[in-house]
Amino acid sequence: MTDTPQARQADQPRPIRTLLVANRGEIALRVLRTARDLGLRTVALHTPADARPGAAGGHHVRAADATLEVPSYLDVDAVVAAALACGADAVHPGYGFLSERPALARALADAGVRLVGPRADVMDAMGRKDHARAIAERAGVPVVPAWGPDEDPGTFSYPVLVKAAAGGGGKGMRVVRSPEQYAEALAAARREAASAFGDDTMLVERYVERGRHVEVQVMGDEHGTVVTLGERDCSPQRRHQKVLEEAPAPTLDPAARARLAEAARALAQQVGYTGAGTVEMLLDADTGEFFFLEMNTRLQVEHPVTEATTTVRGEHPDLVALQLRVAAGEPLGFGQDDVAVTGHAIEARVYAEDAFGGFLPQAGTATLVRWPQGPGVRVDHALTSGETVSTGFDPMLGKVVATGVDREDARLRLLAALDDTAVLGLTTNTGFLRALVATDAFAAAAIDTAWLDREPLPAPPDAGVARAVTAWVAAWLGHGGGAEAGSGSGSGGGSGSGAWAADGFRSSGPRAPVRVRLDRPVLVDLGVASGSVTEAHGATVTGPDGEALVLRVLEAADHVVTVDVGDAAGVTRHRVVVHVQPGPQPGGPPRAEASHRGQRVVLEAPARAAGAAAASDGAVTAPMPGTVTAVLVSTGETVAEGDVLGVLEAMKMEVSLRAPRSGTVVTVTEEVGAQVSRGSLLFHVEQRDEQVDGDQGGDQGASARRAGVQ
């Protein structure tokens, strides 16, 4: 290709009247909203899974003017056929899926349909990290020292980062700290890259221990204009996956900010870039150097923080509207001097994952969902109560964005917004996000890209307040679970039919004290008992350890309880989202869970112990629902403790399944490709009575370990 501005084809404007959205979930809704505001006819694609009632991520099916079914969001031929069938003038790919696939851009161009994004040749060049690196060097943008993946690993300067040339999003990446780790890490990264991107080409670069991820938003048109719209800091990451993003970058001085913006503009101009793109840079926190990482040739997940903090001639831009303007062949209509940055915004990504349990993906039905609202708060999501989340797609459920006059104002608003975010029925990372935003390190803008891998995780919120409030609710509803009431009517089994009506609690209520069986038995002394919450707003909840919490209920309506906790020595205010239902046995323990400071707490009485297989008995069970992608042993093989027996993949994340002890594999239950649920037995290792001499088991263990994922 000729990567110069002269290669740009500046056609006459081509109006877009019908837009096909080739994506799902919150980004599909985001694009549809702007398209509707612009008066466009919209068509949404969906798979059979998203068309099912109750499927999370399928809201776009109802939001568009028309819908078409495709077998997969990754099927280029099906997307092109759908575009032709509905008479689409353009296709917006969102992010993920086909958004950075040159094959889609090329096929649409051949069919006479525009892609809302750059040309296929630009995607070819910038979508591959190896090609983009060479172009960056020609544009005078600094790059990280690198080696070829097949070079002698003994010649590398460790630590190094092995990463997929064709991908992004943290997939196909491994940090390697010694030559001995290299072969295993390379094999695992290749396998993950091949699965995610269909290309296992690798790069090996110097790993910056204390780096900050800063990216510049660029926008170009077909008439030679390229502008930058501020920068974002996306340094809080785990496993190379962004967790929090903010704009502007809090640690840049004006000179550094200008250097990064100029480098990004130079790179975009070098390739004749059109549409929205992001130039990602790595800042060495120790030296102040910055290096080119990659260019994302699409709209970013974190684009809302740019929209919230950037102005064009005094107005906040709609980046999707700008994308559509460029795709229609129109000029941007403004220049760099028209762009300003004001205020601060921080975005938190809400994922279906157990952050305090190894970040394992979660699936299930969201029995109750509450998203925050209010001044300075924006939420982009596609999940409501009663919908089912599967492991078949990316685990992101939504994005919570808080904007303030400065960084601290935005941070405090985000804390409050995450307090008001609740998803019950499955576990999310909201409590982790809230705890992370509350850390001194984040408040001081001191978190680098490796911080979450290097430092202990912030502690989850204590479950005591959630348990006490839930016990209070269960007592009022009469769901004590064999409760012993001092007197009155509420000793279990009550329907509580009006208790969660939107206008508040209504219950005759048991008189204190009541014993409620949750995950542990607690005693609830309701104090004043009467027919309404406002007349009975005092309670003391005592746990099995004798520790008591004094509650003063201020408000209780629509599953949300606002309480003051404490006594004359000190009081703190809390909002707890509670869901209590009668248990399966009449008079038995209730089904109960709560969300406090974003953290879901399951408060059901202990279940049958037979359901959980302990690792100590040699059983290896699925830690998450997913697909078996590798089975590395057979029955009868000898393994050592820690050897990798197989690999499980869910939501594009791999987890190695390791032998819990040395012994013989006596059970292999599944084959590659099998879909398994959480807790499914996959392998069983029988302990050897004595150590077996010989090399066979050790060789097999070494082979398995080399194929594992760290």
N, C-alpha and C positions, 0 to 999 in steps of 0.2 A: 504494500500500500504506500501511498505518498502521504506521510503524516505532516502535512502543512495546511495552513488555512486555505490555500488555493484549491485544495482538493474538495472543499465544501461546495455542495450543489445548492445555490440560493435560488430555489424555485419561487414561483408566484404563490401567494397564499392559497391554501386548499382547505376550505371550510370543513370542519368536523361536525356532522349532524347526528351520526349514530356511533356510539362508543361501546365496544365490547370490553368487559373487565375480565381478564383471565387470571383470577385469583379468588381467594376466599377469606373469611374471617374479617378482622378489624380493618385491614388495609383495603379490602374490597369495598367495605362500607364507606371508608374514608374517600376513596376515589368516586364512588357513586354519589356521595353528598355534593362534592364540587361539581360533578357533571350535571347533576340535577339543578344546582344553582345557576349554571350556565345555559340551561334550557336544552341540554342534549338528550336525545333518546338513548336509553341505557339498556344493555343486554348483559346478563351475568351468566357465567359458566358455572356448572356444578357437577360433581360426581354423584353416583348413586348414594354414596355414604352421606353426603351433605344434604341430600334431598329427603332423608328419613326424618320423620317427626322427632323433635327433641335432640337433634344432632347439634352440638356446639360448633360454631363456625359457619352455620348455614343461613345466617340472617340475610346475607346478600341476595339469596334466592328470592326473598320477599321484598327486598328494597328496590330491585331493578324493574324496569318496564316490561322486560321479557327475559326468559331464561332458556338455556340450551344445555343439554347433558353431554358430558364427555367422559370417557372411561378414566382419564387421569388428567390432572393439571399439568403433567409433564409431557403429554402427548402433543408434539408439534403439529402433526398432520391433522389431528382432531381440532386443535385450536384454529388452524387456518381454515379448515372446512366450516367450522362454526362461524367464523368471521364472514366468509362468503355467503353462508346460508342466511344470515341476518342482515346482510347489506351494510356491515360495519365499515365506516371510513377509517377507523383507527382501533388499535388494541392497546389497552393499558395493562401491563403485566404485573403491576404492584412491585413487591419484592419477594425474593425467594422464587421457587419453582423455575419458570422459564425467563425470569426478568433479565438475566445476564447471559442467555444462550444465543450466540450469533445465529444458530440454525433457525430460530424463530424469526429473527429480524430479516434474515435472507429469504425465508419462505414467504413471509408476508409481503416483502418487496416484490417478489416474483409474482405474487397474486394481486398486486396493485393495492394492497392495504398497508397503511402506515403503522409502524410501531411507535408508541409513545416512549421514546428513548433514542439513544444514539444509533448511528449506522452500524451494520454488521461488521464492517472492517475495523471500526473503532472498538467494538466489543471484542473482536478477535485479538486486537493488540493489547487493550488495557484489561481485559478480563482474565488474561493469563499473567501471573505474577512475574514469570521469567521475561516475557516480552515487554511488560510494563516497566520492568526494572531497566531494560536497555533504553527504552524511550525516555525515561526519567534522566538517565545519564546524559543523553543527547540534549535534553532541555536544561541541563545544568543543575538538576536537583540532586542533592546528596543521597547516596544509597548505602545500605548496611553492607559491610564486608561479607562475602559469600564464598561457598565452595560447591562443587558438583556432588550430587548424591552418591556417585560411584567412586569418588576419590577415596583415598586411604583415610579412614576416620582418625587415624593416629596423627594426621597432619592438621586437624582442625584446632582452632582456639576455643576451648570450652569455657562456658556452656554455649551450645548452639541450639537453634530452633529449626526443626524439620517441619516443613509446611507444604501443603498442596499448591502446585502452580496454578491449578485451574479453579480453585475455590476460595471460600471465605467463611465467615460466620463461626470461626473457631474449629471447624471440622478438618480432619486430616492434619492436625498439628501436634507436635510433641517437643518438649524441652528435653535435651539430652546433656548430661553433665560429665560423661566419660565415654571413651571409646568402647568400653565393654557394654554399655547400654544401647549403642547406636543401632546394631542390627535389628534388635527387637523393636525399638521405637520406629525405625524406618518401615519395617514390615507392617506394623499396626497402622501407621499413618497412611501407607499405600492402600491398605484394605479399606480403611474408612473413606479415603478420597475416592476410590473407585466406586464405592457404594453411593456416596453423596453426589459426585460430579461426573462419574463415568470416565475418569481420567486419573491415573495414579502417578503422574509426573510430580516429582518432588524438588524443592529448593532447600538448601541448607545455608542458614545465615547466622551471624553472630547474635547471640541472645543478650539483650540489654537487661541486666538484673533489675534496675530501678528506672523503668521507662514509663513515660506518660503517653497515652494514646490521644493525640489531638488530630482532628480532621477538619478540612476546610470544605464548605459547601460551595460548589461552582454551578453556574447556569450559563449555557451558551445558546445562541440562535444560529440560523443558517445565513445570517448576514454579517458574520464576523465579530459579533459582540460576545465577549466572555466576561462575566462578573463573578466576584466572590460575595457570598452572603454570610459573612462571619464564620466563626469556627466553633467546634464543639470539643469538649473533653469527655472521653469515654474510658477513662482509666480504670474505674472499678470493674474488674472482670474476674470470672472464675472459669478455669479451663478454656481460656481465650474467648469466652462468650461474654458480651457486654451485659452488665447488670444495671448500672446507673449511667445516665448521660446528662451533660449540662452545657449550657451556653450562656455567656462566652466562657472560654477556658480560663479558670481562675488563677493560674500561675504564670501567665504570659505577661511580659511587659510590652509596652507599645512597639518597641523596636522588633522584638521577636514575633509579635503578632503580624507586623507588616512583612517580615521576611517569609513567614509561612504562607501568607496570602499571595505574595508575589510568586513564590515557587509553584503554588497550585494553579495560578492563572497561566504561568509559562507552560506548565505541563498540558493543561487543557487546550491552549492555543497550538501547541506542538502537534496535536492530533486532530485539530479542527473539531473539537468536541461540541455536541449539540444536546440540549436537554439538561436534566438535573444529574449531577454527578458528585462524588465525594472523593477528595484526595486525602488519604490517610497518612499521617506522619507519626513517627516515634521520636519522642523527646527524651534524651538521656538526662535524668534528673541530677546526675552527679556532674556532668560536664557542660550541660546546656546545649549540646549538639542536637540537631534534628536530622532524621533520615526518612526518605520515602519508603512507605510500606506497600501500598497498593492503591488502585483506584476502583471504586465501586461505580459501575456504569448504570445506576438506577437510583430511585428514591430510597432513602435510608429509613429504617425503623424509627430512628430518633429525630426525624425531620420536624416534629412539633416544637422542639425547643428552639430551633432556628426560626420558625414562624413566629414564636412568641417574643423573641428578642431582637429580630431584625426588622427594620422599617425601610421602605422604598418611598421616598418623597413623603415621609411622615405616616405611611400606612403599612400595617403588617401584611406581608405577602402571603398568598396561598400558593405553595410550591406546586401543587397538582395543577392549578389553573395556569401557572407559568409553563409547566410541561405541555399542557394541551395547546397553549398559544404557539410554542415552538414547533410542536408536531404539525400544526396547521400552516406552517411556513411563515408565520408572522414574526416581526422583530420583537425583541423583548420590550423595547420602548423606553428603556432607561439605561444609564451608565453607572460606573463605579462611584462617581461622585454623588449619586442619588441615594446611596446605601448608607445606613447608619445602624448602630447597635445600641439598644437601650434595655435596662433592667437585667434580670437573670431568670433562668428557667432550669428546672431539674426534672428529668424523667426517670421513672422506675418501671422496669418491666416485670409484670406479674406472670409467673410461669406455673404450670402444673407440675411441681416438683417438690420433694421434701428436702429443703435446704439443710435442715438440722439432722437429716438422716442420709447423708452422702449425696445429696442433690439428685436422688433417683427420680425418674419420671413417675408421674401419678396419673391414674385414670379413674373414671367413675362418674356418677351422676351428681351434679351440683344441686343439692337439695335447697340451698338458700344462697343467693348472691346479692350483695349490696356494694355498689360502687359509690365513691364520694362525689360530692358536688359542692358548689359554692364559689365565691369570688376567687379568681386566680387559680382555679383548678380545672383541668381538662382531662377527660378520660376517653380514650379510644379503645373500644372493646367489642367483642361479639359473643358474650356469654351472659345468659340470664338464668334465673332459677328454674330447675327442672331439666336442664339440658345435660347431655352426656358428653364427656370428654374422653377421647380415645387416644391411643399412642400412635395412631397412623399419621399424624401431622405434627408440625412444630408445636412445642409445649406452651408457647406464649398465649395467654388468655386475654391480655389487655395491657395498656400503658397508662400510668397515672402521672400527669404532668402538673407541676406547681410553678407558678410565676410570681416573682416579687420585685420590689424596687431594687433590691440587691441580693447577694447570694444568701445571706443569713435569713432574710425575709422569705425567700423561696424555700430554703431548707425547713424552716419551721412550718410553713404551709404544707410542705410535702409530708412531714411527720403527722400533722393533723389529718391529712387526706388518707394516709396509710392506716391510721387508727380507724378510719371510717370505711375501710375496705374489708369486706368479709366474703369468703367463699367457704361454705360448709358442704359436706358430702365427699369432698376430696381435699387433699392437702396442697397448698400453694406455698410459694416463697415469700408471701407478703410480710409475715412476721420477721423473717430474715432481713428483708429490705428495710423495714422500719427500724430494726436494731442497728443495721449498718448506717443508715442516715443519722442515727442518734450518736454514733461514736465520735470521740474527740478527733480521731484521725480524719474522718470525712468532714467534720466541721472546720478543720484546719486545712482542708484541701491537700492532705498529705498521703492519699492513697494512690499508689502506682499500680501498674498492670499486674504485678505479681503479689500484691499485698494479701489478697484473699487466699492465695496458695501458700503464702509464707507465714502469715499470722493466724493465731487461733480465731475461729469464728466468733463474732459477738454472741453473747448468751441470748437464748430465746426468752421471751417474757415469762415470768413466773406464772404457773398455772393456778396459783392460789386464789386470785381474785375471780378468774373465770369459773373455777370450781364453786366458790362461795355463792356467786350470783346465780349460777345454774341450779345449785341446790335450793336456793330461795325460790326460783321459778318453779322447780319440780314440786316443792312443798305447797306452793299456792295452787298449782294445778291438781294436786292430789296424786301425783305420780311418785310416791315415796319408794315404791318397790318393797312392799311389806312394811311400810312405815309404821312406827309406833307413835301414835298421837296422844298427847296428854289428855285431850278431850276434843270433841268436835267431830267433823265429818270427813276429814281428808285422808284416811289411812289407805291410800293407794287406789288405783283403778279409776279415778275420776276422769271424765272426758276432757275437761278444760276447754270445752268447745268455744267459749268466747274469749279465752285468755289472750289469744294472739290476734284478736281483731284490731284493725288499724286504729280504733279509738281507745285502745288501752286494755288493761286487765279488768276482768269482771269475774269474781269468784267468791263463794262464801268462805272459802279458805279454812284450813285446819287451824286449831288453836295449838300454840307452842307447848312443848317442843316436838319436833318431828325428826325421825331418823330417815335419811335419804341415802339409798345405795347407789352411788355413782362408781367411778373407778376406785374409790375408797369410801367407806361409810362416813357420813358427816351428820352432825346434829344441828338442826335449824330451829332457833328460838325466834319465832315471829314477833314476839312482843305484843303489840296491840293487834288484835284480830277483828276485822270487820268486813264489810262488803265491798270495799274499794281500796285500791293501792294507796291513794292519797291519804287515807286514814290509817294505813298500816305501813308506814314507810320506815320502820325500824326493825332490824333483825340482827341477831348474833349467830354466826355460823362457826361451829367448832369441829375441827378435824380429828382423826384418830390419834394424833400426837398431842392433843389437848390444846393446840394453838387456835385461838379464836380471832375472827375478823368481825368487826362491827360495821354493819352496812346501814347507810341511810339512802333509801331509794328516792331519787328525785323525779324520775320519769320512767315509765315502762309502756312501750307501745310498739306494735309491729316488729316484734322480735328484738328490739333494742332496749336495753336497760341502762340508764344513767345513774350511777351511784357515787356517793362519797364514802370512802373507806377510811376508818380510823376513829380516833377519839379526840379528847381535848388536847392531847399532846401533839397531834398532827393529823391532817386530813388530806387525802388525795382524791381527785375525781377521775372516774373511769367510765368508758362506754363499752359495754359488752353485748355482742350479738349472740343470742341464745336460741337453740332449737331443741325442744324437749317433746318427745312423743311417748305414748305408752309402750312398754316393752312387749315382746311376743307372748309372754305368759301373764295372765290376769293377776294383778297384784304384785307382779315381779318388778325387777329393776327397769327403769325407763331407758329408752334410747335418748342419749343426750350428747350434745356437742356445743361448743361455743367458740367465738372468735374474740380475742382480746389483743389489742395493739397489733392486729393483722394476723396473729398466730392462731391457727385452728387447734383446738384442744378437744380430743375425744374423751368423753367422761362416762363411758359405759362401764358397768360392773365387769370384773374379770371374766373372760370367756373360758370355754373348755380348754384345758391345757393341751388336749390331744391334737389340737389344730396346728400347733407350731412345732416344726421339726428343728431341733437344736443342731448347730454345727458340730457339737461334741459327739453326736451319735453317727457322724460320717455322712449325713444327708447334706446335699447341696441343692438348695431350692432357688427358684427365680426371685431375685430381690425386687423385681418390677415386672409388669406385663410387657411383653415384647416378642421379638422374633429371634429364634436361634440361628445365628449366622455362622457358627463354627462348632463342630464336635471333634475334639482333638484326641480322644481316647476311645478305646473299646473295652468291653467287659473282659476281665482277666488280666488287664495290664497293671503293672506295678507303677505307682506314682509316689512322689515325695510331697510332703506338706508344702503348700504354696504353688505347686505345679498348676498350670492352666488346663482345665478340663474342657472348656468350651467358652464361647462368647455369645452374649445376649445383646441385642440391639433394640432400642426403643427411642423414638423421636430423634433419630440420627445420632444417638449417643451409644457407644459401646461400653460394656462392662464385662471384665474377665471373670469367669467362674473358676475359682481356685480350690484345690484339694484342701479340706480342713485338717487333714492329718496324713501321715504316710500310711500306705497300705495298698490294697488291691481294689480296683474298680469292679464292683459286683453288679452295678445297675447303671445303664444308660437308657433313659426313657424316651428321648426325642431325637429326631433327625434334623439336619439343616433345613431351614425354612419353616419349621414348626412354630405356630403361634401359641404362646403359653401365657397363663395368668400368673399374677403375683402369688408366690408361695408354692407353685407347682414343683414337684420333685423332678430334678433333672439328672442327678448323678448320686450314687452312694458308694462311699469308699469304706471298705472293711479293714479294720486295723490288723496289722500283722502281729502275730504273737512274738516273733523275734525278727531281728534285722536280717534280711536276705542278702547274701553276698553276691556280687556280680555287677556288671555295668549297665545291664539293659534298662532297669528302672531309672537310673540316673540319666541315661541318654534320652529316654522318653520325656522325663521331666524337663530337661534342658530344652528339648524341642518344643514342648508345650509352652514353656516360659517365653521362648523367642517369639512365639505367635501371639502372645498376650497383649493386652492393652493396659497401660499404666494410668 
